[in-house]
């Protein structure tokens, strides 16, 4: 008779499987993930993983759910540490960028894997929504306070697309080495926030002619 596992034991083993799935993804992409391969990595029987996940799509959903939860936690913490509404959008962008820089494989599996029918994975869908909530909250509050101008939904998409684009170029090794990526991120975030701000802050001053000529 199979051992009856506690909820904690089940979650611990699922998490270990996600760790190995992420490592396999980093090495070989989605094609590198299989329940049979995870069984070999974990030195367990071939049937054991099927006690925790029905198929490959299920473990991908669990892995992506975990990583979206991590970035959501990161953004919520960044928001809690920045009391000024004027600075919260910038703080969120930097926290999001730094997460991607520190955990590139997590970022790739979050955004490069498509699972179109999220209705089958409500927990994943919930974490995706939670990860976007801090920015939506800050942008809406900033527009209401007269700090930002424009439609809040449009602003969220423009800011996210800008930061995500820079991250994607960096992770694809398309930026070269002429500029440090953290410096580029600071310029990008400052420019994006300034573009939707009612009045630029002193720290967001326009680059001087020398800086422009250096590009």
C-alpha positions in Angstrom: 0.0 0.0 0.0 1.5 3.4 -1.0 2.4 5.6 1.9 -0.1 8.3 2.8 1.6 11.6 2.4 0.9 14.8 4.4 0.1 18.0 2.5 3.5 19.3 3.5 5.3 16.3 2.1 3.3 16.5 -1.2 4.1 20.2 -1.6 7.8 19.6 -0.8 8.1 16.9 -3.5 6.1 19.0 -6.0 8.5 21.8 -5.4 11.5 19.5 -5.9 10.0 18.4 -9.2 9.6 22.1 -10.2 13.2 22.7 -9.3 14.4 20.0 -11.6 11.9 21.0 -14.3 13.3 24.5 -14.3 16.8 23.1 -14.6 15.7 20.9 -17.5 14.0 23.9 -19.1 17.2 26.0 -18.7 19.2 23.4 -20.4 16.9 22.1 -23.2 13.8 24.3 -23.3 10.3 22.9 -22.9 11.3 19.8 -24.9 13.7 18.9 -22.1 11.0 18.4 -19.5 9.3 15.0 -19.1 7.9 13.2 -16.1 10.1 10.2 -16.9 13.2 12.5 -17.0 12.2 14.0 -13.7 11.8 10.6 -12.2 15.4 9.8 -13.2 16.6 13.2 -11.8 14.9 12.5 -8.5 16.0 8.8 -8.3 12.5 7.6 -7.9 10.3 5.1 -9.8 8.9 6.1 -13.2 5.4 6.1 -11.8 6.0 8.3 -8.8 5.8 11.7 -10.6 2.3 10.7 -11.9 1.1 10.8 -8.3 1.8 14.5 -8.3 1.2 15.7 -11.9 -1.0 14.2 -14.6 1.2 15.2 -17.5 3.8 17.6 -18.8 1.4 20.5 -19.1 0.5 20.1 -15.4 4.0 20.4 -14.2 4.7 23.4 -16.5 1.6 25.1 -15.1 2.8 24.4 -11.5 6.3 25.7 -12.3 5.0 28.8 -13.9 2.6 29.3 -11.1 5.4 29.2 -8.6 7.6 31.6 -10.6 4.7 34.1 -11.1 4.1 33.9 -7.3 7.8 34.7 -6.7 7.7 37.8 -8.9 4.4 38.9 -7.3 5.9 38.6 -3.8 8.9 40.6 -5.0 6.7 43.4 -6.4 4.5 43.5 -3.3 7.6 43.8 -1.1 9.0 46.6 -3.3 5.8 48.4 -3.0 5.7 48.1 0.8 9.2 49.5 1.1 8.5 52.6 -1.0 6.0 54.9 0.9 6.0 57.7 -1.7 3.4 57.4 -4.5 5.6 59.5 -6.7 8.4 56.9 -6.6 6.4 53.6 -6.5 6.1 53.0 -10.2 9.8 53.4 -10.7 10.5 51.1 -7.7 8.2 48.5 -9.2 10.0 48.6 -12.5 13.4 48.3 -10.9 12.2 45.4 -8.8 10.7 43.6 -11.8 13.9 44.2 -13.8 16.2 43.0 -11.0 14.1 39.8 -10.6 14.6 39.0 -14.3 18.3 39.7 -14.0 18.7 37.5 -11.0 16.4 34.7 -12.1 16.6 34.6 -16.0 15.4 31.0 -16.3 12.4 31.8 -14.1 11.6 34.8 -16.3 11.9 32.8 -19.5 9.6 30.0 -18.3 7.1 32.6 -17.2 6.9 34.4 -20.5 8.2 32.1 -23.3 5.9 29.2 -22.5 2.3 29.4 -23.8 -0.5 27.6 -22.0 -3.6 29.1 -23.8 -6.4 27.5 -21.8 -5.8 29.1 -18.4 -9.3 28.0 -17.3 -7.7 24.6 -16.6 -5.1 26.2 -14.4 -6.9 28.7 -12.2 -4.1 28.8 -9.6 -1.7 29.9 -12.4 -4.1 32.4 -13.7 -4.5 33.8 -10.2 -0.7 34.3 -9.7 -0.4 35.9 -13.1 -3.1 38.4 -12.1 -1.4 39.0 -8.7 1.9 39.7 -10.4 0.3 42.6 -12.4 -1.7 43.9 -9.5 0.9 46.2 -7.9 1.5 48.1 -11.1 -2.2 48.4 -11.8 -2.8 49.7 -8.3 0.0 52.2 -8.4 -0.8 53.6 -11.9 -4.5 53.9 -11.0 -3.7 55.8 -7.8 -1.1 58.0 -9.5 -3.5 59.0 -12.3 -6.2 59.8 -9.7 -3.6 61.9 -7.7 -2.6 63.8 -10.8 0.9 62.4 -10.8 0.5 60.5 -14.1 -1.5 61.4 -17.2 -3.4 59.1 -19.5 -5.5 55.9 -19.4 -4.3 53.7 -16.6 -4.6 50.5 -18.6 -2.6 52.0 -21.5 0.1 53.2 -19.1 0.5 49.8 -17.6 0.9 48.1 -21.0 3.4 50.8 -22.2 5.5 50.6 -19.1 5.5 46.8 -19.0 6.2 46.4 -22.7 9.2 48.8 -22.4 10.8 47.0 -19.5 10.0 43.6 -20.8 11.5 44.5 -24.2 14.7 45.5 -22.6 14.9 42.3 -20.5 14.1 40.2 -23.6 16.9 41.8 -25.6 19.3 41.3 -22.8 18.4 37.7 -22.2 18.7 37.1 -26.0 22.2 38.6 -25.9 21.2 41.2 -28.5 22.4 44.4 -26.7 26.2 43.9 -27.0 28.5 45.2 -24.4 28.6 49.0 -25.1 26.4 49.8 -22.2 26.0 48.2 -18.8 22.5 46.6 -18.6 21.7 48.1 -15.2 22.5 51.6 -16.6 20.3 51.0 -19.6 17.5 49.8 -17.3 17.7 53.0 -15.3 17.6 55.2 -18.5 14.7 53.1 -19.8 12.6 53.2 -16.6 13.3 56.9 -16.1 12.3 57.7 -19.7 9.1 55.6 -19.5 8.0 57.1 -16.2 8.8 60.6 -17.4 6.8 60.0 -20.6 3.5 59.5 -18.6 4.2 61.9 -15.8 2.4 65.2 -15.5 5.6 67.0 -14.5 9.2 65.5 -14.6 11.0 65.2 -11.4 14.5 66.6 -10.9 16.0 63.1 -11.1 14.4 62.6 -14.5 16.0 65.6 -16.2 16.6 65.4 -19.9 20.1 64.1 -20.9 22.5 66.8 -21.9 24.0 67.1 -25.4 27.2 65.2 -24.5 25.2 62.3 -23.2 23.2 62.2 -26.4 26.3 62.4 -28.6 27.8 59.4 -26.7 25.1 57.1 -28.0 
